Amino acid sequence: MRKWLSGFGVALTLAAVLSIPLAFASPGLFRSRYDRIPEPNPPTLERDVPEAPSSATVSNWMAPSALTEWTYHKTGDNLHPDGNEQQMVWLMNRARSNPAQEGVWLATESDPDIAAARSIWHVDTAVLQNEFAAIPAKPPAAFDVRLYSAAKAHSDYLISIDKQNHDGQFARIDAAGFEFTSAAGIVYSYSEHTVYGHAGFNIDWGSGSDGTQDPPGHRNAIMSVNANYANVGYAVVAETALATQVGPQVITGNLCYANTGFANHYNRFLVGTVWIDGNANGQYDPGEGIAGVRVEPDQGDFFAVTANSGGYAIPITAAGDYVVTFSGSMVTLPVDRTVSVAADSLLLDLAYAGDSSVPETNTGLATTIDLTSALLNGTVIPNGLTTTYYFEYGTTSAYGQQTPIRTTDADASVAETVGGLSADTAYHYRLVAANSSGTSYGSDRSFQISSTALAPSSGGGGGGGGCFLTSAAAGMDPATLAVLAGAVGASAALLALLSRRRAWAAAILARRSTRPRK
């Protein structure tokens, strides 16, 4: 009996000691803005109205015999979409063009705010990637100033009531003069920054299964899962007043399929961003857009001039092959791109590299990673010359292996499957492209091949749990050992929770030192 009581005392003491830090940790200390999610149940609306051909309904002043500038992709002062709003559009259109790669990016993006939110909501990243891999690619959306005006009015309303909801969101679209047959509205009054807002919408973190909202309505709207949302207006409004709970960014998104029975309403565009990747991260960031670039197809009714943030959109009234010329502003030598437009909008970015014909490369994320193979992704821009490209890969950044050499004359999203890989091994890779003007090397990336089976867990609470139990069990009978094992297991769970809370608190403190807080 004395031995049993002694063992029981050890167990109780261990549990009490390990619980002390949690007892003194105020729950309020660990609360963060990461527990705020995009407003659940984003609304959609379908209107049962016939659609007429756009070319038959353009008003006379928008359909002269010569090319006319399309101006609905920006405000009259060129200030919107601003860099944040253009980044939202750019991220959305990138996601639509390659949903599987978007799933990998959302699951692995290392931004500390996004990582903290994934952790707090216990997002199952494996499920997330599988869900995105099952989404088909969709056409891009064109920014529309009328949808932006409605979104700006809604974000201002959300700031005025210091919360988030969808009240009056579609009515504001009607008031802005945009006619639609289908629409979706999304809002996030508590976004930390633009990339965080996009991730919050597209992961759709929340309290549903697998750490996401159920159904993922924001994701369905952005990825155009249940409709063809060919037009979009994002308003990203800063709000840092200490008296309000909303902010630092209040984001409203209006996504619509236009009713082309009305003048100046289209659903097929050339859409893109003219920009310089100043920080070489392969992603558009505010401040990287090039303003004042004329984007002109060799046929059709319209051309466009980029906004200050670099974005443009051009209605395309007939399917066909087009030579699109970028000129003016920083683009001192015209750049031509040849594209084929079918029934839907087409994404055509210009990542400008100066007056050079050396090809441009961007190493994308690896996807479809299994036990022995992976799919490597990237983009190649040949800059007007026939260009060859391939991936280098290997267990170090010296690579040592490469995929077959391919050739392209046009901008291309490229992918190659590499096989014969080893379990429990990290691999490096990059995209290489060359033409008669020179060779360019994409950034180095890496991925991990897992083993065929997970290593067995020893106690579930970290490396020390099993050793303690083994040494403390000497001389104890089975009943005492069982009690002690239960205490250790409970304590290990408490330690894991404390570790997560400490990580959250550290992230909050780090953010407070660099960003104004409410």
C-alpha atoms as one frame of an Amber mdcrd trajectory, in Angstrom:
protein
   0.000   0.000   0.000   2.874   2.401   0.873   4.477   1.694  -2.497   1.221
   2.433  -4.316   0.698   5.697  -2.438   4.285   6.678  -3.170   3.815   6.094
  -6.884   0.487   7.905  -6.840   2.131  10.832  -5.094   4.843  10.973  -7.748
   2.203  11.058 -10.447   0.161  13.787  -8.781   3.253  15.848  -8.111   4.383
  15.517 -11.727   0.970  16.557 -13.064   0.761  19.496 -10.650   4.231  20.780
 -11.480   3.661  20.587 -15.215   0.292  22.338 -14.841   1.627  25.317 -12.869
   2.642  27.360 -15.941  -0.843  26.975 -17.417  -2.509  27.958 -14.159  -0.671
  31.266 -14.118  -1.074  31.942 -17.840  -4.040  34.254 -18.260  -6.227  33.180
 -21.186  -6.420  36.799 -22.278  -2.654  36.910 -22.674  -2.795  34.359 -25.422
  -5.826  35.686 -27.277  -4.865  37.150 -30.601  -6.368  38.666 -33.675  -5.751
  35.366 -35.409  -9.008  34.014 -33.965 -10.979  36.381 -36.230 -12.184  34.772
 -39.443 -13.772  36.048 -42.667 -17.494  36.580 -42.157 -19.090  33.101 -42.409
 -21.659  32.160 -45.021 -20.720  34.627 -47.777 -23.807  35.293 -49.886 -24.274
  34.468 -53.541 -27.014  35.640 -55.863 -28.251  34.276 -59.191 -30.551  36.371
 -61.354 -32.702  34.667 -63.950 -32.096  37.089 -66.792 -31.070  36.456 -70.408
 -27.559  37.384 -71.523 -27.088  39.258 -74.771 -23.886  39.407 -76.822 -21.599
  42.167 -75.554 -20.672  43.407 -79.033 -24.312  44.171 -79.788 -24.837  46.351
 -76.738 -21.770  48.579 -76.535 -22.799  52.222 -76.599 -21.728  54.269 -79.598
 -19.075  56.227 -77.768 -17.391  52.986 -76.690 -17.455  51.435 -80.168 -15.829
  53.779 -82.684 -14.079  52.568 -85.778 -10.674  53.014 -84.113  -9.354  51.487
 -80.929 -10.787  53.045 -77.786  -9.243  52.971 -74.325 -11.034  50.719 -71.864
 -11.042  52.564 -68.541 -13.272  50.470 -66.301 -10.271  48.572 -64.918  -9.172
  51.542 -62.755 -10.340  54.727 -61.103 -10.044  57.993 -62.996  -7.087  59.106
 -60.873  -5.226  55.804 -61.524  -4.941  55.201 -57.737  -7.162  52.116 -57.551
  -6.661  49.285 -57.604  -3.824  50.322 -55.307  -0.911  47.992 -54.603  -2.834
  46.026 -51.971  -5.921  45.633 -54.133  -3.879  44.628 -57.163  -2.078  42.082
 -55.006  -5.448  40.573 -54.052  -6.379  40.314 -57.743  -2.956  38.925 -58.676
  -3.069  36.268 -55.948  -6.614  35.260 -56.902  -5.782  34.884 -60.588  -2.614
  32.954 -59.818  -4.665  30.605 -57.650  -7.266  30.063 -60.364  -4.620  29.262
 -62.961  -3.080  26.455 -60.864  -5.262  25.331 -57.935  -2.956  22.447 -56.924
   0.002  24.791 -56.590  -2.170  27.244 -54.647  -3.007  24.477 -52.180   0.672
  23.762 -51.609   1.410  27.466 -51.158  -1.413  27.954 -48.654  -0.283  24.904
 -46.685   3.386  25.894 -46.542   3.527  29.708 -46.685   5.905  30.748 -43.897
   4.492  34.219 -43.206   4.263  34.252 -39.358   0.707  35.628 -39.297  -0.581
  33.011 -41.732   1.313  30.230 -39.954  -0.133  31.323 -36.593  -3.691  31.338
 -37.945  -3.228  27.892 -39.512  -2.044  26.647 -36.123  -4.807  28.266 -34.074
  -7.515  26.876 -36.322  -5.763  23.494 -36.609  -5.933  23.579 -40.396  -5.305
  20.090 -41.778  -2.819  21.020 -44.495  -2.911  17.581 -46.116  -6.680  17.818
 -46.551  -6.296  21.405 -47.743  -3.878  20.409 -50.492  -6.070  17.502 -51.589
  -9.099  19.787 -51.816  -7.276  22.304 -53.992  -5.854  19.549 -56.185  -9.460
  18.554 -56.979 -10.455  22.076 -58.128 -10.211  22.607 -61.903  -8.333  25.618
 -63.256 -10.581  28.594 -63.997 -10.277  31.801 -66.051  -8.994  34.967 -64.357
 -11.170  37.848 -63.196 -10.871  41.425 -64.426 -10.877  44.323 -61.977 -13.927
  46.571 -62.476 -14.088  50.072 -61.017 -17.856  49.844 -60.403 -17.420  46.729
 -58.293 -14.530  48.459 -56.523 -16.719  51.492 -55.713 -19.355  49.208 -54.218
 -16.702  47.320 -52.242 -15.172  50.559 -50.941 -18.588  51.761 -49.774 -19.122
  48.454 -47.985 -15.714  48.500 -46.267 -16.416  52.073 -45.103 -19.749  50.858
 -43.713 -18.041  47.998 -41.849 -15.613  50.440 -40.255 -18.518  52.678 -39.222
 -20.275  49.808 -37.389 -16.959  48.315 -36.161 -17.782  44.743 -37.203 -18.310
  42.639 -40.295 -21.432  41.537 -42.120 -22.864  41.370 -45.619 -25.821  43.711
 -45.073 -26.497  45.705 -48.212 -23.505  44.340 -50.110 -25.410  43.442 -53.277
 -27.505  46.616 -53.064 -24.269  48.627 -53.195 -23.289  46.769 -56.385 -26.626
  47.751 -57.933 -26.152  51.359 -56.820 -22.697  51.459 -58.439 -24.271  50.614
 -61.812 -22.854  47.130 -62.361 -25.396  44.726 -63.857 -24.838  41.032 -63.138
 -26.452  37.662 -63.553 -24.549  36.046 -60.660 -22.576  37.472 -57.772 -20.718
  36.547 -54.593 -19.723  38.827 -51.744 -16.855  38.257 -49.292 -15.636  40.389
 -46.378 -12.839  40.239 -43.814 -12.778  43.105 -41.341  -9.779  41.798 -39.387
  -7.051  41.180 -41.953  -3.468  41.657 -40.779  -2.154  42.402 -44.280  -3.115
  41.671 -47.876  -1.480  38.256 -48.275  -2.978  37.270 -44.912  -6.398  38.379
 -46.143  -6.097  36.306 -49.301  -4.961  33.283 -47.290  -7.812  33.759 -44.830
 -10.326  33.781 -47.673  -8.827  30.897 -49.637  -7.879  28.590 -46.765 -11.203
  29.774 -45.352 -10.023  29.068 -41.828 -12.726  28.604 -39.248 -14.324  26.170
 -36.817 -15.579  23.596 -39.312 -14.021  20.290 -40.198 -10.270  20.282 -40.819
  -9.929  23.835 -39.508 -11.887  25.475 -42.330 -15.363  26.908 -42.756 -17.961
  24.407 -43.913 -18.737  24.937 -46.710 -15.718  27.034 -47.740 -17.779  29.796
 -49.325 -14.968  32.344 -49.618 -12.746  29.802 -51.347 -15.577  28.801 -53.681
 -15.996  32.449 -54.707 -12.293  33.188 -55.219 -11.686  29.955 -57.116 -14.929
  30.395 -59.083 -15.924  26.844 -58.095 -19.679  27.125 -58.554 -19.875  29.975
 -61.076 -17.812  31.944 -63.568 -16.989  35.152 -61.727 -15.279  37.022 -64.551
 -15.308  40.461 -62.872 -14.037  41.495 -59.446 -13.755  44.564 -57.276 -11.590
  44.469 -54.163 -11.389  47.341 -51.687  -8.627  47.090 -49.070  -9.207  49.890
 -46.563  -6.730  50.602 -43.769  -8.168  51.064 -40.279  -5.732  51.482 -37.377
  -7.703  53.656 -34.930  -7.338  52.362 -31.370 -11.035  52.950 -30.726 -12.133
  50.315 -33.274 -11.900  46.550 -33.243 -11.758  46.133 -37.011  -8.544  46.412
 -39.019  -5.644  46.771 -39.639  -7.227  46.072 -43.052 -10.936  45.854 -43.837
 -11.324  43.917 -47.090 -14.468  43.616 -49.197 -14.606  41.586 -52.392 -17.378
  41.643 -54.998 -17.183  38.896 -57.635 -19.663  38.900 -60.520 -20.619  37.514
 -63.886 -21.754  40.530 -65.913 -25.083  40.861 -67.634 -23.817  41.646 -71.120
 -27.245  42.856 -72.160 -26.095  46.208 -70.812 -23.534  48.518 -72.344 -19.955
  48.280 -71.139 -20.406  44.889 -69.477 -18.179  41.976 -70.550 -17.125  38.559
 -69.320 -14.139  37.872 -71.575 -10.938  39.863 -71.070  -7.235  39.922 -71.434
  -6.224  40.418 -67.794  -2.855  40.986 -66.236  -0.273  42.977 -64.318   2.801
  44.758 -65.646   5.398  44.674 -62.902   9.019  44.280 -61.874   9.793  41.583
 -59.306  11.963  43.915 -57.264  12.544  41.516 -54.374  12.853  38.413 -56.608
  10.277  36.445 -54.616   8.265  35.397 -57.666   5.173  37.175 -56.329   3.625
  40.563 -57.015   3.985  42.929 -54.057   2.705  46.492 -53.581   5.079  48.972
 -55.182   6.179  46.614 -57.967   3.580  47.634 -60.556   4.475  49.777 -63.581
   2.032  52.589 -64.313   1.211  54.077 -67.700   2.010  51.097 -69.928  -0.184
  50.869 -73.025  -1.429  47.311 -73.631  -2.809  46.916 -77.142  -3.997  43.839
 -79.071  -3.420  43.862 -82.822  -7.170  43.536 -83.412 -10.419  44.261 -81.574
 -12.081  47.350 -80.174 -10.088  48.245 -77.090  -6.703  48.891 -75.546  -5.846
  49.731 -71.931  -3.283  51.712 -69.964  -2.072  50.255 -66.688  -3.079  51.797
 -63.372  -0.434  52.990 -60.923  -0.362  49.473 -59.486   0.315  47.936 -62.923
  -3.041  46.237 -63.494  -5.004  46.227 -66.747  -7.999  44.554 -68.386  -9.144
  44.612 -72.034 -12.510  43.260 -73.248 -12.136  40.710 -76.035 -15.193  40.559
 -78.264 -14.110  37.676 -80.501 -12.102  34.515 -79.984  -8.873  34.217 -81.922
  -5.127  34.703 -81.982  -3.795  38.070 -80.845  -0.434  39.794 -80.785  -0.457
  41.990 -77.695   2.029  44.869 -77.499   3.213  46.429 -74.229   4.788  49.869
 -74.672   5.399  53.179 -72.973   6.417  54.271 -69.484   9.342  52.128 -68.310
   8.879  49.720 -71.231  11.111  51.704 -73.553  11.296  48.975 -76.202   7.886
  47.464 -77.079   7.320  43.897 -75.927   5.070  41.586 -77.958   3.221  38.536
 -76.669   1.215  36.153 -78.846  -1.851  34.579 -77.254  -4.918  32.585 -78.225
  -8.206  33.619 -76.637 -11.056  31.117 -76.613 -14.410  31.424 -74.846 -13.103
  32.768 -71.536 -10.762  35.416 -70.180  -7.022  34.904 -70.452  -4.300  35.851
 -67.967  -1.357  37.718 -69.522   1.146  39.200 -67.065   4.310  41.009 -68.063
   7.062  40.550 -65.476   9.300  43.186 -66.999  13.051  42.592 -66.903  14.169
  45.718 -68.728  15.166  45.954 -72.365  16.602  42.465 -72.441  15.753  39.374
 -74.441  17.324  37.007 -71.909  14.529  34.634 -70.850  12.840  35.020 -67.499
  12.266  32.055 -65.197  10.292  31.506 -62.035  10.656  28.273 -60.071   7.249
  27.259 -58.741   6.253  24.967 -55.901   6.571  21.198 -56.150   3.225  19.412
 -56.131   1.893  15.831 -56.255   4.694  14.638 -53.980   4.503  10.919 -53.197
   6.930   8.237 -52.045   9.177   8.264 -55.109   8.234  11.236 -57.321   7.187
  14.875 -57.447   5.838  17.356 -59.989   8.071  20.416 -60.467   6.386  23.619
 -61.668   7.501  26.980 -63.017   7.046  29.661 -65.651   9.207  30.623 -68.623
   9.055  33.945 -70.493  11.237  33.739 -73.632  11.184  37.511 -74.357  10.734
  37.097 -78.094  13.336  34.400 -78.775  13.093  30.629 -79.079  14.023  29.367
 -75.631  14.979  25.997 -74.148  14.290  25.109 -70.544  14.675  22.290 -68.020
  14.691  21.663 -64.272  17.818  20.841 -62.305  17.317  18.752 -59.161  19.244
  16.768 -56.589  19.854  16.289 -52.878  21.963  19.476 -52.634  21.948  22.880
 -54.308  24.608  21.513 -56.658  21.732  19.473 -58.171  23.426  16.919 -60.445
  20.353  15.760 -62.363  18.080  17.435 -64.883  14.822  16.841 -66.709  14.581
  16.614 -70.514  15.189  19.851 -72.425  12.018  21.440 -73.837  11.485  24.383
 -76.182   9.005  27.268 -76.209   8.478  30.434 -78.229   5.762  31.848 -75.966
   5.204  32.506 -72.280   4.486  29.153 -70.672   3.612  27.498 -67.393   5.774
  24.393 -67.372   5.878  21.212 -65.307   7.938  18.033 -65.201   7.577  14.885
 -63.130  10.792  13.560 -61.586  10.904   9.986 -60.348  13.211   7.490 -58.690
  13.443   9.617 -55.547  14.476   8.269 -52.155  12.386   8.191 -48.998  13.203
  10.487 -46.076  15.200  12.751 -48.368  15.109  16.481 -49.096  15.548  17.536
 -52.714  16.549  20.902 -54.195  15.440  22.057 -57.632  15.321  25.100 -59.909
  14.161  26.028 -63.421  16.754  26.972 -66.045  16.013  28.689 -69.385  18.339
  29.759 -72.195  18.171  31.477 -75.570  20.611  33.248 -77.876  20.760  36.245
 -75.501  21.729  34.312 -72.411  20.702  31.956 -69.607  18.575  32.625 -66.538
  18.254  30.538 -63.388  15.161  30.386 -61.247  15.394  30.507 -57.486  16.307
  27.363 -55.563  13.409  25.533 -53.918  13.178  22.280 -52.006  10.710  19.569
 -51.036  10.756  16.534 -48.760  10.034  12.919 -49.693   8.442  11.085 -46.752
   9.060   7.486 -45.705   6.614   4.668 -46.397   5.463   4.614 -42.773   5.556
   7.015 -39.867   8.043   6.296 -37.102   6.334   4.950 -33.978   5.628   7.521
 -31.281   7.126   7.126 -27.815   4.710   8.577 -25.322   3.313  11.359 -27.526
   4.688  14.142 -25.350   8.227  14.655 -26.580  11.584  13.040 -26.197  11.657
  13.059 -22.381   8.379  11.348 -21.623   9.398   7.797 -22.401  12.738   8.036
 -20.577  11.125   9.361 -17.411   8.512   6.646 -17.404  11.129   3.943 -17.900
  13.333   5.119 -15.040  10.490   5.890 -12.651   8.843   2.525 -13.251  11.615
   0.545 -11.632  10.200  -1.372  -8.688   6.586  -0.309  -9.262   3.733  -2.727
  -9.604   1.492  -2.619 -12.683  -1.252  -0.581 -10.991   1.175   2.152  -9.935
   2.745   2.138 -13.363  -0.629   2.599 -15.015  -1.451   5.606 -12.835   1.925
   7.148 -13.542   1.601   6.555 -17.262  -1.761   8.304 -17.291  -0.334  11.293
 -15.446   2.566  11.561 -17.838   0.240  11.399 -20.828  -1.980  14.154 -19.410
   1.020  16.282 -18.550   2.431  15.822 -22.016  -0.809  17.116 -23.506  -0.627
  20.136 -21.221   2.947  20.771 -22.269   1.970  20.622 -25.927  -0.823  23.131
 -25.326   1.559  25.416 -23.427   4.067  25.199 -26.254   1.431  26.295 -28.753
   0.334  29.166 -26.528   3.896  30.302 -26.057   4.321  30.325 -29.839   1.158
  32.398 -30.249   2.285  34.855 -27.580   5.729  35.174 -29.165   4.149  35.916
 -32.523   1.907  38.561 -30.963   4.798  40.246 -29.136   6.909  40.202 -32.274
   4.102  41.801 -34.276   3.504  44.468 -31.610   7.093  45.564 -31.978   6.696
  46.157 -35.721   3.031  47.012 -36.342   0.471  49.235 -34.545  -1.980  47.179
 -32.559  -5.551  47.794 -31.438
